[in-house]
Protein backbone atom coordinates (compact mmCIF):
# COMPACT_ATOMS: atom_id res chain seq x y z
CA UNK A 1 0.00 0.00 0.00
CA UNK A 2 1.15 3.49 -0.76
CA UNK A 3 1.14 6.21 1.86
CA UNK A 4 -0.42 9.60 1.10
CA UNK A 5 -0.51 12.74 3.20
CA UNK A 6 -3.89 14.27 4.00
CA UNK A 7 -3.97 17.40 6.19
CA UNK A 8 -0.66 16.50 7.83
CA UNK A 9 -1.57 12.85 8.48
CA UNK A 10 -0.35 9.84 6.61
CA UNK A 11 -3.04 7.46 5.44
CA UNK A 12 -2.72 4.26 3.49
CA UNK A 13 -4.35 4.08 0.08
CA UNK A 14 -4.88 0.98 -1.98
CA UNK A 15 -3.84 0.71 -5.60
CA UNK A 16 -6.72 0.86 -8.04
CA UNK A 17 -7.02 -1.59 -10.93
CA UNK A 18 -6.76 0.34 -14.20
CA UNK A 19 -7.51 -1.04 -17.65
CA UNK A 20 -6.25 -0.27 -21.13
CA UNK A 21 -8.26 0.82 -24.14
CA UNK A 22 -8.97 -1.39 -27.16
CA UNK A 23 -6.40 -1.33 -29.96
CA UNK A 24 -6.89 1.30 -32.66
CA UNK A 25 -5.52 1.79 -36.14
CA UNK A 26 -6.13 0.70 -39.71
CA UNK A 27 -6.85 -2.95 -40.54
CA UNK A 28 -3.77 -3.04 -42.77
CA UNK A 29 -1.42 -1.66 -40.08
CA UNK A 30 2.23 -2.57 -40.51
CA UNK A 31 3.54 -1.16 -37.25
CA UNK A 32 2.07 -1.55 -33.76
CA UNK A 33 3.07 1.12 -31.22
CA UNK A 34 2.77 -0.06 -27.63
CA UNK A 35 2.59 1.91 -24.42
CA UNK A 36 2.30 0.41 -20.96
CA UNK A 37 -1.10 1.42 -19.54
CA UNK A 38 -3.10 4.67 -19.77
CA UNK A 39 -2.34 7.32 -17.16
CA UNK A 40 -4.88 9.14 -15.01
CA UNK A 41 -5.61 11.96 -17.48
CA UNK A 42 -5.92 9.54 -20.40
CA UNK A 43 -8.38 7.43 -18.41
CA UNK A 44 -10.34 10.52 -17.39
CA UNK A 45 -10.58 11.68 -21.01
CA UNK A 46 -10.90 8.14 -22.41
CA UNK A 47 -8.16 8.95 -24.92
CA UNK A 48 -4.82 7.42 -25.72
CA UNK A 49 -2.12 9.85 -24.55
CA UNK A 50 -4.70 12.31 -23.26
CA UNK A 51 -2.37 14.33 -21.04
CA UNK A 52 -1.85 17.69 -22.77
CA UNK A 53 1.91 17.67 -22.03
CA UNK A 54 2.46 14.19 -23.45
CA UNK A 55 4.46 14.40 -26.67
CA UNK A 56 2.83 11.37 -28.35
CA UNK A 57 0.38 13.14 -30.67
CA UNK A 58 2.81 15.92 -31.65
CA UNK A 59 5.31 13.16 -32.55
CA UNK A 60 2.74 11.25 -34.60
CA UNK A 61 1.66 14.44 -36.41
CA UNK A 62 5.28 15.33 -37.23
CA UNK A 63 5.99 11.81 -38.51
CA UNK A 64 2.85 11.96 -40.66
CA UNK A 65 3.99 15.37 -41.95
CA UNK A 66 0.68 16.90 -40.81
CA UNK A 67 -0.47 19.64 -38.47
CA UNK A 68 -1.56 18.44 -35.03
CA UNK A 69 -5.38 18.40 -35.00
CA UNK A 70 -6.98 19.72 -31.81
CA UNK A 71 -9.73 17.07 -31.94
CA UNK A 72 -8.88 13.57 -30.68
CA UNK A 73 -10.78 11.72 -33.42
CA UNK A 74 -8.76 13.56 -36.06
CA UNK A 75 -5.55 12.70 -34.20
CA UNK A 76 -6.51 9.02 -34.47
CA UNK A 77 -6.74 9.44 -38.25
CA UNK A 78 -3.02 10.37 -38.28
CA UNK A 79 -2.26 6.69 -37.59
CA UNK A 80 -3.61 5.81 -41.05
CA UNK A 81 -0.97 7.92 -42.84
CA UNK A 82 1.83 5.52 -41.94
CA UNK A 83 -0.37 2.44 -41.39
CA UNK A 84 0.30 2.35 -37.66
CA UNK A 85 -1.81 0.82 -34.89
CA UNK A 86 -1.80 1.73 -31.22
CA UNK A 87 -2.32 -0.33 -28.07
CA UNK A 88 -0.87 -1.01 -24.64
CA UNK A 89 1.13 -3.98 -23.43
CA UNK A 90 -1.05 -4.35 -20.37
CA UNK A 91 -4.75 -5.09 -20.30
CA UNK A 92 -4.84 -4.04 -16.67
CA UNK A 93 -2.82 -3.55 -13.49
CA UNK A 94 -2.99 -2.08 -10.03
CA UNK A 95 -1.55 1.42 -9.89
CA UNK A 96 -1.78 4.57 -7.84
CA UNK A 97 -1.28 7.58 -10.11
CA UNK A 98 0.20 7.43 -13.59
CA UNK A 99 3.83 6.40 -13.09
CA UNK A 100 4.89 3.16 -14.76
CA UNK A 101 7.05 2.44 -11.72
CA UNK A 102 3.83 2.13 -9.66
CA UNK A 103 2.40 -0.73 -11.78
CA UNK A 104 1.67 -3.85 -9.74
CA UNK A 105 0.07 -7.21 -10.62
CA UNK A 106 -0.11 -6.62 -14.39
CA UNK A 107 -2.04 -8.68 -16.90
CA UNK A 108 -1.01 -8.55 -20.55
CA UNK A 109 -3.35 -7.92 -23.46
CA UNK A 110 -4.20 -10.85 -25.78
CA UNK A 111 -1.42 -10.38 -28.32
CA UNK A 112 -1.65 -13.84 -29.86
CA UNK A 113 -5.23 -13.18 -30.92
CA UNK A 114 -4.58 -9.59 -32.00
CA UNK A 115 -1.50 -10.39 -34.09
CA UNK A 116 -3.21 -13.36 -35.74
CA UNK A 117 -6.06 -11.02 -36.77
CA UNK A 118 -3.59 -8.39 -38.04
CA UNK A 119 -1.06 -10.32 -40.13
CA UNK A 120 0.32 -7.22 -41.91
CA UNK A 121 2.05 -6.08 -38.71
CA UNK A 122 5.77 -6.55 -39.25
CA UNK A 123 7.17 -4.30 -36.52
CA UNK A 124 6.39 -3.41 -32.93
CA UNK A 125 7.56 -0.10 -31.48
CA UNK A 126 7.68 0.51 -27.74
CA UNK A 127 6.87 3.95 -26.38
CA UNK A 128 9.48 3.78 -23.64
CA UNK A 129 11.68 1.10 -22.11
CA UNK A 130 9.06 -0.01 -19.59
CA UNK A 131 6.69 -1.01 -22.40
CA UNK A 132 9.42 -3.17 -23.96
CA UNK A 133 10.35 -4.70 -20.60
CA UNK A 134 6.72 -5.60 -19.85
CA UNK A 135 6.28 -7.01 -23.37
CA UNK A 136 9.30 -9.27 -22.94
CA UNK A 137 8.21 -10.35 -19.48
CA UNK A 138 4.49 -10.96 -20.01
CA UNK A 139 3.86 -11.35 -23.75
CA UNK A 140 6.77 -13.16 -25.38
CA UNK A 141 5.90 -16.85 -25.12
CA UNK A 142 7.03 -19.78 -27.27
CA UNK A 143 4.42 -20.66 -29.85
CA UNK A 144 2.43 -17.45 -29.30
CA UNK A 145 4.62 -14.38 -29.80
CA UNK A 146 8.32 -14.64 -30.56
CA UNK A 147 10.60 -11.60 -30.50
CA UNK A 148 12.21 -12.61 -33.80
CA UNK A 149 8.81 -12.59 -35.56
CA UNK A 150 8.88 -8.78 -35.64
CA UNK A 151 11.23 -5.84 -35.97
CA UNK A 152 11.25 -4.58 -32.35
CA UNK A 153 11.92 -0.86 -31.95
CA UNK A 154 12.49 0.91 -28.64
CA UNK A 155 11.57 4.59 -28.66
CA UNK A 156 12.13 7.25 -26.02
CA UNK A 157 9.00 7.69 -23.95
CA UNK A 158 6.60 10.42 -25.04
CA UNK A 159 5.70 10.99 -21.39
CA UNK A 160 6.19 14.47 -19.91
CA UNK A 161 8.09 12.70 -17.09
CA UNK A 162 10.82 11.77 -19.60
CA UNK A 163 12.85 14.96 -19.67
CA UNK A 164 13.98 15.05 -23.30
CA UNK A 165 12.49 17.83 -25.42
CA UNK A 166 9.97 17.16 -28.17
CA UNK A 167 12.64 17.87 -30.79
CA UNK A 168 15.09 15.44 -29.16
CA UNK A 169 12.43 12.73 -29.02
CA UNK A 170 11.35 13.44 -32.61
CA UNK A 171 14.92 13.02 -33.88
CA UNK A 172 15.14 9.55 -32.32
CA UNK A 173 11.60 8.51 -33.30
CA UNK A 174 12.21 9.60 -36.91
CA UNK A 175 15.55 7.76 -37.06
CA UNK A 176 14.31 4.50 -35.52
CA UNK A 177 11.02 4.45 -37.45
CA UNK A 178 12.59 5.47 -40.76
CA UNK A 179 11.61 2.31 -42.61
CA UNK A 180 8.03 2.58 -41.34
CA UNK A 181 7.24 6.16 -42.33
CA UNK A 182 5.24 6.76 -45.52
CA UNK A 183 7.60 7.73 -48.31
CA UNK A 184 10.60 5.97 -46.78
CA UNK A 185 9.55 2.63 -48.30
CA UNK A 186 8.70 2.05 -51.93
CA UNK A 187 5.30 0.49 -51.22
CA UNK A 188 4.26 3.22 -48.78
CA UNK A 189 4.92 6.22 -51.03
CA UNK A 190 2.34 8.96 -50.76
CA UNK A 191 1.74 11.02 -53.90
C-alpha positions as CSV (number, residue, x, y, z in Angstrom):
1,X,0.0,0.0,0.0
2,X,1.2,3.5,-0.8
3,X,1.1,6.2,1.9
4,X,-0.4,9.6,1.1
5,X,-0.5,12.7,3.2
6,X,-3.9,14.3,4.0
7,X,-4.0,17.4,6.2
8,X,-0.7,16.5,7.8
9,X,-1.6,12.9,8.5
10,X,-0.3,9.8,6.6
11,X,-3.0,7.5,5.4
12,X,-2.7,4.3,3.5
13,X,-4.4,4.1,0.1
14,X,-4.9,1.0,-2.0
15,X,-3.8,0.7,-5.6
16,X,-6.7,0.9,-8.0
17,X,-7.0,-1.6,-10.9
18,X,-6.8,0.3,-14.2
19,X,-7.5,-1.0,-17.7
20,X,-6.2,-0.3,-21.1
21,X,-8.3,0.8,-24.1
22,X,-9.0,-1.4,-27.2
23,X,-6.4,-1.3,-30.0
24,X,-6.9,1.3,-32.7
25,X,-5.5,1.8,-36.1
26,X,-6.1,0.7,-39.7
27,X,-6.9,-2.9,-40.5
28,X,-3.8,-3.0,-42.8
29,X,-1.4,-1.7,-40.1
30,X,2.2,-2.6,-40.5
31,X,3.5,-1.2,-37.2
32,X,2.1,-1.5,-33.8
33,X,3.1,1.1,-31.2
34,X,2.8,-0.1,-27.6
35,X,2.6,1.9,-24.4
36,X,2.3,0.4,-21.0
37,X,-1.1,1.4,-19.5
38,X,-3.1,4.7,-19.8
39,X,-2.3,7.3,-17.2
40,X,-4.9,9.1,-15.0
41,X,-5.6,12.0,-17.5
42,X,-5.9,9.5,-20.4
43,X,-8.4,7.4,-18.4
44,X,-10.3,10.5,-17.4
45,X,-10.6,11.7,-21.0
46,X,-10.9,8.1,-22.4
47,X,-8.2,8.9,-24.9
48,X,-4.8,7.4,-25.7
49,X,-2.1,9.9,-24.5
50,X,-4.7,12.3,-23.3
51,X,-2.4,14.3,-21.0
52,X,-1.9,17.7,-22.8
53,X,1.9,17.7,-22.0
54,X,2.5,14.2,-23.5
55,X,4.5,14.4,-26.7
56,X,2.8,11.4,-28.4
57,X,0.4,13.1,-30.7
58,X,2.8,15.9,-31.7
59,X,5.3,13.2,-32.6
60,X,2.7,11.3,-34.6
61,X,1.7,14.4,-36.4
62,X,5.3,15.3,-37.2
63,X,6.0,11.8,-38.5
64,X,2.9,12.0,-40.7
65,X,4.0,15.4,-42.0
66,X,0.7,16.9,-40.8
67,X,-0.5,19.6,-38.5
68,X,-1.6,18.4,-35.0
69,X,-5.4,18.4,-35.0
70,X,-7.0,19.7,-31.8
71,X,-9.7,17.1,-31.9
72,X,-8.9,13.6,-30.7
73,X,-10.8,11.7,-33.4
74,X,-8.8,13.6,-36.1
75,X,-5.6,12.7,-34.2
76,X,-6.5,9.0,-34.5
77,X,-6.7,9.4,-38.3
78,X,-3.0,10.4,-38.3
79,X,-2.3,6.7,-37.6
80,X,-3.6,5.8,-41.1
81,X,-1.0,7.9,-42.8
82,X,1.8,5.5,-41.9
83,X,-0.4,2.4,-41.4
84,X,0.3,2.3,-37.7
85,X,-1.8,0.8,-34.9
86,X,-1.8,1.7,-31.2
87,X,-2.3,-0.3,-28.1
88,X,-0.9,-1.0,-24.6
89,X,1.1,-4.0,-23.4
90,X,-1.1,-4.3,-20.4
91,X,-4.8,-5.1,-20.3
92,X,-4.8,-4.0,-16.7
93,X,-2.8,-3.6,-13.5
94,X,-3.0,-2.1,-10.0
95,X,-1.5,1.4,-9.9
96,X,-1.8,4.6,-7.8
97,X,-1.3,7.6,-10.1
98,X,0.2,7.4,-13.6
99,X,3.8,6.4,-13.1
100,X,4.9,3.2,-14.8
101,X,7.1,2.4,-11.7
102,X,3.8,2.1,-9.7
103,X,2.4,-0.7,-11.8
104,X,1.7,-3.8,-9.7
105,X,0.1,-7.2,-10.6
106,X,-0.1,-6.6,-14.4
107,X,-2.0,-8.7,-16.9
108,X,-1.0,-8.5,-20.6
109,X,-3.3,-7.9,-23.5
110,X,-4.2,-10.9,-25.8
111,X,-1.4,-10.4,-28.3
112,X,-1.6,-13.8,-29.9
113,X,-5.2,-13.2,-30.9
114,X,-4.6,-9.6,-32.0
115,X,-1.5,-10.4,-34.1
116,X,-3.2,-13.4,-35.7
117,X,-6.1,-11.0,-36.8
118,X,-3.6,-8.4,-38.0
119,X,-1.1,-10.3,-40.1
120,X,0.3,-7.2,-41.9
121,X,2.1,-6.1,-38.7
122,X,5.8,-6.5,-39.2
123,X,7.2,-4.3,-36.5
124,X,6.4,-3.4,-32.9
125,X,7.6,-0.1,-31.5
126,X,7.7,0.5,-27.7
127,X,6.9,4.0,-26.4
128,X,9.5,3.8,-23.6
129,X,11.7,1.1,-22.1
130,X,9.1,0.0,-19.6
131,X,6.7,-1.0,-22.4
132,X,9.4,-3.2,-24.0
133,X,10.4,-4.7,-20.6
134,X,6.7,-5.6,-19.9
135,X,6.3,-7.0,-23.4
136,X,9.3,-9.3,-22.9
137,X,8.2,-10.3,-19.5
138,X,4.5,-11.0,-20.0
139,X,3.9,-11.3,-23.7
140,X,6.8,-13.2,-25.4
141,X,5.9,-16.8,-25.1
142,X,7.0,-19.8,-27.3
143,X,4.4,-20.7,-29.9
144,X,2.4,-17.5,-29.3
145,X,4.6,-14.4,-29.8
146,X,8.3,-14.6,-30.6
147,X,10.6,-11.6,-30.5
148,X,12.2,-12.6,-33.8
149,X,8.8,-12.6,-35.6
150,X,8.9,-8.8,-35.6
151,X,11.2,-5.8,-36.0
152,X,11.2,-4.6,-32.4
153,X,11.9,-0.9,-32.0
154,X,12.5,0.9,-28.6
155,X,11.6,4.6,-28.7
156,X,12.1,7.3,-26.0
157,X,9.0,7.7,-24.0
158,X,6.6,10.4,-25.0
159,X,5.7,11.0,-21.4
160,X,6.2,14.5,-19.9
161,X,8.1,12.7,-17.1
162,X,10.8,11.8,-19.6
163,X,12.8,15.0,-19.7
164,X,14.0,15.0,-23.3
165,X,12.5,17.8,-25.4
166,X,10.0,17.2,-28.2
167,X,12.6,17.9,-30.8
168,X,15.1,15.4,-29.2
169,X,12.4,12.7,-29.0
170,X,11.4,13.4,-32.6
171,X,14.9,13.0,-33.9
172,X,15.1,9.5,-32.3
173,X,11.6,8.5,-33.3
174,X,12.2,9.6,-36.9
175,X,15.5,7.8,-37.1
176,X,14.3,4.5,-35.5
177,X,11.0,4.4,-37.4
178,X,12.6,5.5,-40.8
179,X,11.6,2.3,-42.6
180,X,8.0,2.6,-41.3
181,X,7.2,6.2,-42.3
182,X,5.2,6.8,-45.5
183,X,7.6,7.7,-48.3
184,X,10.6,6.0,-46.8
185,X,9.6,2.6,-48.3
186,X,8.7,2.0,-51.9
187,X,5.3,0.5,-51.2
188,X,4.3,3.2,-48.8
189,X,4.9,6.2,-51.0
190,X,2.3,9.0,-50.8
191,X,1.7,11.0,-53.9
